[in-house]
């Protein structure tokens, strides 16, 4: 497990990722909806990347084949996401 954490730091070289202007509204913890292979899902932003974000599927989608195949996390482009109202 320590190797995984170390390799993630090496990939980003300790620098903060510069998020594109399209991604500014999708901060960590934002609730979003998205489409993946013509199926609609919702989830929460776990981490922002430059042009996309890592999302965790909402509980209602956790048992879907897609969520299980992706181990509950998926990378989606900001242009494919929509913010959902806060619960």
ABEGO torsion letter per residue (X at the ends): XAAAAAAAAAAAGGBBBBBBAAAAABBBGBBBBBBBGGBBBBBBBABBBAABBBBBBBAAAAABAAAAAAGGBBBBBAAABBBBBBX
